[in-house]
Amino acid sequence: MTPLAPHLTAFLGERLPRERRASIHTCDAYAYAFRLLLSFASTRLGIRPSALMLEQLDVPLVLAFLEDLERTRANSPRTRNARLAAVKSFARFVEYRVPSCLQQVHSLLAIPSKKTDETLVGFLTRDEMQAVLDAPDPRRRDGLRDRAMLHLAFAGGLRVSELVGLRVDDLLLQPQAAVHVRGKGRRERVLPLWKTTALALRAWLALRGTAPCPELFLNARGGPLSRDGFEHILAKHVATAVATMPSLSKKRVSPHVLRHTCAMLTLEATHDIRKVALWLGHATVQTTEIYVRADPTAKLEAIESALPPTLRRGRFLAPDKLLASLRATRNDP
């Protein structure tokens, strides 16, 4: 039997950041996937995670884990596939390190991804987004922090990992307010900011002061804010905003919905999908096409520019009641 811990540590500490040069966001996502997997395996097998063996990470266990994600945690098929991708990446790493597990590795790599529906993206209207931005109380320290975070997340169309990973030195307020974002796939971009966003950030920086933590947004203990922490903050302010904007109660507002809202409003203002892709940091324009499918204005322009077919003129004449009754009597077809 081969201990799992040394190989998993080497995978997360050497393979991903050094050999594959994976971004810190990818490393965090893969580490989180294995935290979930090891916790599930520990409960299922009745042993401590550090005592798990590589041979125990077999196909039945992984399939049961993926099923548990959807059933217990209510994860979507996309999230399920992302967790499976982490397992397969680790399997390829083990393939040349432990030749005795070659058959097991090939079995793990053969697990198919689940088909996903190409649903329309969820987003907020301009009034709904404004209600969420107005929810934090600027008279409180955490209110100023939350207001700055929400404004920056929406204005930049940031992923939650990009938002919580921002450092103080990534923010430039003079001469033109901008933020340096390190995005997915090691793609960096610099985004100019609205004056209102810059004003909210200045107010937060004045209260933040100097802290040993380099991250821009801090939690109540003075440490870096986590993804779960921002999700909790967003949910709290959405619940507050429902009082002034009841339509929010019918929508599931996640951090990524703020990104979708930024994309939809940018597409509405520019009518240029390339600018939306550039703003969001997409590798290809094909990724940005999901917003075109959700935007009705493009379809309206297409239908208005096309020549509609003509209708054949005529008026409906009701059948004579007497003839109809006689036809019914004879059972005519």
C-alpha positions in Angstrom: 0.0 0.0 0.0 1.2 3.5 -0.9 0.6 6.5 1.5 -1.5 9.2 -0.3 -0.2 12.2 1.7 3.4 12.5 0.3 2.2 12.4 -3.3 -0.7 14.8 -2.7 1.7 17.2 -1.0 4.1 17.0 -3.9 1.3 17.6 -6.4 -0.1 20.7 -4.7 3.3 22.1 -3.6 5.5 21.3 -6.6 3.6 20.0 -9.6 1.0 22.7 -9.9 2.9 25.9 -8.9 6.3 25.0 -10.3 6.1 22.5 -13.1 2.7 23.6 -14.5 3.0 27.2 -13.3 -0.7 27.1 -12.3 -2.1 30.4 -10.9 -2.7 30.7 -7.2 -6.4 30.5 -7.9 -6.1 27.1 -9.6 -3.9 25.9 -6.8 -6.5 27.0 -4.2 -9.3 25.4 -6.2 -7.5 22.1 -6.5 -6.6 22.1 -2.8 -10.2 22.8 -1.9 -11.4 19.9 -4.1 -9.1 17.5 -2.3 -10.1 18.8 1.1 -13.7 17.8 0.2 -12.6 14.5 -1.2 -10.4 13.5 1.8 -13.1 14.5 4.2 -15.6 12.4 2.3 -13.2 9.4 2.1 -12.3 9.7 5.8 -16.0 9.5 6.8 -16.8 6.7 4.4 -13.8 4.5 5.2 -13.6 5.4 8.9 -9.9 6.4 9.0 -8.0 9.7 9.4 -7.3 11.6 6.1 -3.5 11.5 6.8 -3.8 7.7 6.9 -5.4 7.2 3.5 -3.7 5.1 1.0 -3.3 5.8 -2.7 -5.0 2.6 -3.6 -8.1 3.6 -1.7 -8.6 6.5 -4.1 -10.4 4.2 -6.6 -13.2 4.7 -9.0 -16.1 3.7 -6.7 -14.9 6.1 -4.1 -14.5 9.0 -6.5 -17.9 8.3 -8.1 -19.5 8.2 -4.7 -17.8 11.5 -3.9 -19.1 13.2 -7.0 -22.6 11.9 -6.3 -22.4 13.3 -2.8 -21.4 16.7 -4.2 -24.6 17.0 -6.1 -26.9 15.3 -3.6 -25.6 16.7 -0.3 -23.9 19.9 -1.2 -26.3 20.7 -4.1 -23.4 21.4 -6.4 -24.1 21.9 -10.1 -22.7 19.6 -12.8 -20.2 22.3 -13.7 -18.8 22.2 -10.1 -18.8 18.4 -10.2 -16.8 18.4 -13.3 -14.3 20.9 -11.8 -13.7 18.6 -8.8 -13.3 15.7 -11.2 -10.7 17.7 -13.2 -8.6 18.1 -10.0 -8.7 14.3 -9.4 -7.7 13.6 -13.0 -4.9 16.0 -12.9 -3.6 14.3 -9.7 -4.0 10.9 -11.4 -1.8 12.0 -14.3 0.8 13.1 -11.8 0.8 9.8 -10.0 1.0 7.9 -13.3 4.7 8.2 -13.6 5.5 8.3 -9.9 3.8 5.1 -8.9 3.9 2.6 -11.8 2.1 0.0 -9.7 -1.0 2.1 -9.8 -1.1 2.4 -13.6 -4.4 0.4 -14.0 -6.0 2.5 -11.2 -4.9 5.7 -12.8 -6.3 4.8 -16.2 -9.6 3.9 -14.6 -9.8 7.3 -12.9 -9.0 9.1 -16.2 -11.8 7.2 -17.9 -14.5 8.6 -15.6 -16.6 10.8 -17.9 -17.5 14.4 -17.2 -21.2 15.1 -16.8 -23.1 16.8 -19.5 -24.2 20.4 -18.6 -27.0 22.5 -19.8 -26.2 25.7 -21.7 -28.5 27.9 -19.5 -28.8 31.6 -19.7 -26.6 33.5 -17.2 -28.3 35.1 -14.3 -27.8 38.9 -13.8 -29.3 41.8 -12.0 -31.0 44.9 -13.5 -29.4 48.3 -13.0 -31.9 49.2 -10.2 -31.3 45.8 -8.4 -27.6 46.3 -8.6 -27.9 49.8 -7.2 -30.0 48.5 -4.3 -27.3 46.0 -3.4 -24.5 48.6 -3.6 -26.6 50.9 -1.3 -27.1 48.2 1.3 -23.9 48.6 3.4 -24.0 51.2 6.1 -21.2 53.8 5.4 -21.3 54.9 9.1 -19.6 51.6 10.2 -16.1 50.4 9.5 -17.3 47.1 8.0 -19.9 49.0 6.0 -17.2 51.1 4.3 -15.2 47.9 3.6 -18.3 46.1 2.2 -19.4 49.1 0.1 -15.9 49.3 -1.5 -15.8 45.6 -2.1 -19.2 45.5 -3.8 -18.5 48.5 -6.0 -15.1 47.1 -7.0 -16.5 43.5 -7.7 -19.2 45.0 -9.9 -17.2 47.7 -11.6 -14.4 45.4 -12.5 -16.4 42.3 -13.2 -14.1 40.4 -10.9 -14.1 36.8 -10.0 -14.4 36.3 -6.3 -10.8 34.8 -6.2 -9.5 37.9 -8.0 -11.3 40.2 -5.5 -10.1 38.6 -2.3 -6.6 38.2 -3.8 -6.1 41.9 -4.5 -3.3 43.6 -2.7 -3.0 47.2 -1.6 -0.2 47.8 -4.2 -2.5 46.5 -7.0 -4.6 49.7 -6.6 -3.6 52.9 -8.3 -5.6 56.0 -7.4 -3.5 58.7 -9.1 -3.6 60.1 -11.7 -6.3 57.8 -13.1 -7.9 55.3 -10.7 -7.2 51.7 -11.9 -6.7 48.3 -10.5 -4.2 45.6 -11.6 -6.0 42.2 -11.7 -4.2 38.9 -11.8 -6.8 36.6 -13.4 -7.4 33.1 -14.4 -4.7 31.3 -16.4 -2.0 33.9 -15.4 -3.7 36.5 -17.5 -3.3 40.0 -16.1 -5.3 43.1 -16.9 -5.5 46.7 -15.8 -9.0 48.1 -15.4 -9.8 51.8 -15.0 -12.4 52.6 -12.3 -15.3 54.9 -12.0 -15.0 57.9 -9.8 -17.6 56.5 -7.4 -15.7 53.3 -7.1 -12.4 55.2 -6.5 -14.2 57.3 -3.8 -15.5 54.2 -2.0 -12.0 52.7 -2.1 -10.4 55.9 -0.7 -12.8 55.9 2.2 -12.0 52.3 3.0 -8.2 52.8 2.7 -8.4 55.7 5.1 -9.9 53.4 7.8 -7.8 50.3 6.8 -4.6 52.0 7.7 -1.4 50.0 7.8 -1.7 46.2 8.5 0.8 43.4 8.2 -1.5 41.7 5.8 -0.9 42.9 2.2 -4.4 42.1 1.0 -6.7 45.0 0.2 -9.7 43.7 2.0 -9.4 42.3 5.6 -11.7 40.4 7.8 -12.7 41.3 11.3 -9.5 39.7 12.7 -7.2 41.7 10.4 -6.4 38.8 8.1 -7.2 38.3 4.4 -10.8 37.9 3.5 -11.8 34.4 2.3 -14.1 33.5 -0.6 -16.7 32.2 1.9 -16.4 35.4 3.8 -17.3 37.5 0.8 -20.2 35.2 -0.1 -21.5 35.6 3.5 -21.1 39.4 3.2 -22.9 39.6 -0.1 -25.8 37.4 1.1 -26.2 39.7 4.1 -26.5 42.8 2.0 -28.8 41.2 -0.6 -31.1 40.3 2.3 -31.0 44.0 3.3 -31.6 45.2 -0.2 -34.7 43.1 -0.6 -36.6 45.6 1.6 -36.2 48.3 -1.1 -36.1 45.9 -4.2 -38.4 43.0 -3.6 -37.5 41.4 -7.0 -34.2 40.4 -5.5 -35.9 37.8 -3.4 -36.7 35.8 -6.6 -33.0 35.7 -7.7 -30.0 33.7 -6.5 -27.3 36.4 -6.1 -23.8 34.9 -5.9 -20.5 36.7 -6.3 -20.4 35.5 -9.9 -23.8 37.1 -10.6 -22.1 40.5 -10.0 -19.6 39.6 -12.7 -22.4 38.6 -15.1 -24.2 41.9 -14.3 -21.1 43.9 -15.2 -20.8 42.0 -18.4 -24.4 42.5 -19.4 -24.4 46.2 -18.7 -21.1 46.6 -20.6 -22.5 44.8 -23.6 -25.6 46.9 -23.4 -23.5 50.1 -23.4 -20.9 49.1 -26.0 -22.7 46.5 -28.2 -19.1 45.1 -28.7 -18.5 41.6 -27.4 -14.7 42.0 -27.8 -14.7 44.8 -25.2 -16.6 42.7 -22.8 -14.1 39.8 -23.3 -11.3 42.3 -22.7 -12.9 43.7 -19.6 -13.6 40.3 -18.1 -10.2 38.8 -19.0 -11.5 36.0 -21.2 -9.0 34.1 -23.2 -11.3 33.9 -26.3 -14.4 35.7 -27.5 -16.2 32.3 -27.6 -16.3 32.3 -23.8 -18.1 35.7 -23.9 -20.8 34.6 -26.2 -23.0 33.4 -23.3 -23.8 37.1 -22.7 -25.0 37.6 -26.3 -27.5 34.8 -25.9 -28.9 36.4 -22.7 -29.0 39.9 -24.2 -32.3 40.6 -26.0 -31.1 43.9 -27.7 -29.0 42.0 -30.2 -31.9 39.9 -31.3 -34.1 43.0 -31.5 -31.6 44.7 -33.8 -31.6 41.6 -36.0 -35.3 41.3 -36.2 -35.8 45.0 -36.9 -33.2 45.0 -39.6 -34.7 42.0 -41.4 -37.6 42.3 -43.8 -40.6 40.6 -42.2 -42.9 38.4 -44.3 -46.2 39.9 -45.4 -49.6 38.6 -44.3 -52.2 37.5 -46.8 -55.1 39.9 -46.6 -58.6 38.7 -45.9 -61.4 38.7 -43.4 -62.8 35.8 -41.5 -66.4 34.9 -42.4 -68.3 32.9 -39.9 -70.3 30.0 -41.4 -74.0 30.4 -41.8 -75.8 29.1 -38.7 -78.6 27.4 -40.6 -76.2 25.6 -43.0 -74.1 24.6 -40.1 -77.0 23.1 -38.3 -78.2 21.2 -41.4 -74.7 19.9 -41.9 -74.5 18.7 -38.3 -77.9 16.9 -38.8 -76.7 14.9 -41.8 -73.3 14.2 -40.2 -71.5 15.6 -43.1 -67.7 15.7 -42.8 
